[in-house]
Amino acid sequence: MKSVKLLLTIIITSVVFSSCSTIYYEEYQPTLEEVVSEYDLWYVDYHRTTGNGDIPYVSRAFTLSFVNGILYANNNIVDIGRTGNGFGIDVGTYNTYNGFLETNHDIDGFNDFEVTVISNNEIRLYNYTENVNYYLIGYHINNFDYDKLFYENIEYFLQEYIAWEKVSTKDGVPNSFDYENYLAFTPENITTFYSSQDNFGTDIDSINWNYVGGYEVYDVAGYDNLKILTLNYDGGYIEEFELSVINDGKISLYHINSNTTYSFKGRGFVQYLKSDSAKKETKEIVRNDNRKRTKVERKIKNRRNLK
């Protein structure tokens, strides 16, 4: 079976009656190497994943790149577009010599994939051993859809800082959340949050996380660049916000009940699977705990307040 199924191939048959001969014209079929290297970045649309298995390094990655035999991955949302000139980090090697995409990941080892071309910029990777299909969307670095990445994976973006520190409060009426100066969203799951009323400027390792609860992110009907965040404190009360991303180090929380807008900045960037030699000069934590995405199925809410 051919591992590259070029679904758009057209075979044109022309019958030349005068000579009673048939001429076949076949559209050029790119090689597997040309297919996987055609785009700078392949966004792993993990929510479309099917099958009962798992390839850990694919599940960890937000993007994959195949460049001259080197396999690259962006395992963080923060700094995407800058890390490795946009490609991410070098995580292994690949080859296409035998008609399959053969990868050798530095941690996960060898895995082979059958590659199916779905459209001009979409491919499916199928691994027989794990019986799993991954769907990848191709982009060039200069037209990558960063909004799609951030908002489709907002829970993981929130995890990439040890703490979120409140940096501004604007408008609205006084409410209990005015006293909450720090938030944290743990990487162990996508349902637990912590908050603190410690003073601004507190060292992140010394923050007293004296409040805890569960949180949920909702899609907003009619909006791709907005989410609703609910914080469900263990004490029984709920805070609800419209959540928007300002940049990869800052978020805006609009408190729906009080009409107050809070800005939070990330502190203590957590870099996943990055070597010590590649650390930034700013404070950063490096984790190799194999964080993987899960398929997120969000509920949908309508906007309650139109600002």
N, C-alpha and C positions, 0 to 999 in steps of 0.2 A: 504493500500500500504506500502510495506517495505521501510523505509527511507534510508537504505543503500543498494545500488544496486551494488553488487560485480560482475562486468562484466566478471571477469576472472574465475568464478566458472565452473568447469568441472564435468559433471556427466557421469560416465563410466558405461555402461550396459554390463554385461557379461552373455551370455546364456550358461549354462552348459547342453549340450545335453543329457548326460547320465542320468540326473535326471529330465530333462525338467523343471528346475527351473531357475529363473532370480535373479541375485545378483546385487545390486546397491551400487556403491562406490561414495561418495560425498566428494569433497575436503573441508577441514576445512574453515569455514567462520569466520573471526575475528569479534569481537563485534565492535560497533560504537566507544566505548572508545578506543579500541586498534587501530582503524583506525586513529582517530584524534590525538592520543598521540604517534603514531609511529615515527614521526619526531619532532625534537626539534623546528624547525622553518617552518612555512608555508608562503612562499612569495606570497603576494597578487598581482597576475598578472593583475593589474587593467585595462590595455589596452584591455583585452579580455572580460571585463564585458559586460553582455547583460541584457536587460530588461529596464523598464522605471522608476523603483523606486530607492531607495537609503537607505542604512543603514549607518549612518554617521560614526560610529566608524570603520567600515570596510574600508570605503573610505579614512579615515585618515591614516590607518595603512599601513606600508610597509611590515611588517610581523606580523603574529599572532602565538601564542603558546598556547597549552592546556596541562596544567600540574597539575595533581592531583586536579582537580576542580577549578583551578585558571586560568583566562584568562589573557594572557600577550600580549602586542603590542609594536612594535617599530614604533613610530610615527615620528622619526627623522632618517635621513640617517647618519648624523654626530654622531659619537660614537657608531654606530651599531656594535655589536660584543663585546662591553664593558658594555653598560648599562644593568643592571640586569643580569650580567654574560652572556650576549648575548640574553636573552629572551626579554629584553625590560622592560617596566613598568607594574605593576599590574593594570589592568583596570577594573576588574570585576570577575565574576565567571561563570561557565558553568556546565551542567550535560548532561548525555546521557541516562538517565534511561528509558525514554519513547520512545526510538527509533528515536528521533530527537535530534539534537544538540541545546540545550536550553541555551541561554546566557543571563546574567544579567549584562549589562555594567553600570559602576558607573554613567555615564551621560545619556546615551541613553536608559537605562532601558532594558526591556525584548524583546528578538527577538529569534525566532525559525528558524532552517534551516533543510531542507532535504539535506543529504549528499550523493553524488554519487561518487563512486570510478571510475576514468577515466583510470588510469594506476597505476603502482607501486608507483609513487610518485606524483600523481596529483588527486585532488578531486575538486568537484564542490559543492558550497553551494548555495541552492535555498531558498529564502524567499517568501512564498506565499503572505503575506500581501503587500509587496512592489513589487512583481513580478520582482525580480532581481536575476541574477546568478553571483556569484563570482568564479573565478578560482584560485586555490591555488596550489603552487608547493612546495613539501616537501624537506627539507634539514636537515642534522645534522649540528650542530654548526661548527664542524671542516671541513666541506666541503661546506659551504655556498658560493654561487656565488656572491661575493661582486662586481665584475666588472659589472655583469648584473644589479644589483641594482642601482649602481651609474649612469651608462650610459643610462639605460632605463628611469631614473627619474632625469636626470641632471638638469632640470629646478627647481625642488624642492630642490636639493642639493644647488644650487646657492642662494636660498632664506634663507638658514639656518644660514647665517651670516648677520649682519646689514651692514657690509662693507667688501669689498675685497681690501686689500692694496697691492700695487706693492712693491715687495721686491727685484727684480733683473731684469736687462735688459741685454740681451746677443746678440751680433752679429747684423747684419742688418745695414741698412742705416737710417740716421735721418728722422723722420717723425712726424706728428702732435700728434700722440698718445703717443709719448715719454713724453709729459707733463701731461698726465692723470695718476694720482696717486691713485685714488680710484674709485671703481665701486660698485654699489648696484643694486640688483634685488629684487623688492618688492614682498611680499607674497600675495598682494591683487589680482594679476593676474600673468600670465606668459608671458607678452608681454612688460612690461615697465622696463627700466633701468635708472639709474642716474650715472653721473660721476663727478669727482671733481679734480681740480689741487692743492688742499691744500697740505701743506708741510707734509712730512712723519712724523708720530708720533702724528698727530693731534688727539685729543680726538674724538672718533666716534660720540659723541653727539654734537660736535661743527663743524663737517664737513659741508662745504658750497657746497651743491649739485647744482652747477650752470649749469650743462648740463643735458638734459633729452631727451629721445627718445624711440623708440621701438626696441625690439630685437627678433631674431628668431634663433632657434637651428635646424640644419639639420643633418640627418644621412649621413654617408659617405659610398659610395658604396665600399663593400669589407672589411669594418672595423667595428668591434663591439666595439672597445675601443678607438674611436675617434669621435668627433663631429665637425661641423663647426658652429661657432657663428658669426652672423652679428649684428652689432650695427648701427642702423639707427637713426642718430642724427636729431633733429628737424630742424637744419640748412640745411639739405638736403644732407649731405655727409655720406658715409657709410664706416665703418671699418669692415674688415672680418678677422677672425682668425680660426686656427685649435685649438680646445679646447680639452685638455686631463687632466685627474685627476691624480695628483701626490699622494695625500693621502686625508683623510677626512678633512683636513684643508688647502690644498694648490692645486692650479690649474696652468696649463701652457697655455698661449695664444701665439700661433705662428702667427705673423702678416704676412699675405700672400704677401702683396704688397711690404713690405720692408725686408722680411726675418729676422725679429727681433723676438726673443723669450722673452716674459715677464712672470715672475712668480708672482702670487698674493697669499697672505695668508688671511684666513678669520679672521675677528675681530668682537667680539660681538656675540657669539654663541646664537642662538634663540632656546630654548628647548620647545617643544610642549607637553603640558599636563604632566608636571612633578611637583610634590609637592615641596613646598618651602624647606622642610627638606632635599630634595634630591639634592639641587643645588650644583654645583661645587664651589670650592673656587675662581676660575677664574670668570671674569665678564661674566654674562649670563643673558639673558632675558627669562622669562617664559611666554608663551602665551597660552591661552585657548580659542582662537578665532575660533576653529573648522575648521582649515585649512583642506581642502579635495582635493584629486587629481581629475583631469579630464582626460578623455581619450585624449592622445596626438597622433596626426597623423602627423608625420614629413615628409617633403619633403626630397628627396635624392640628394646629390651633389657628384660629383667626385672630387678627390684631384687635385688641380691645380698645386701645387709645390710638388715635391718629394724631401724631405730633405736628 
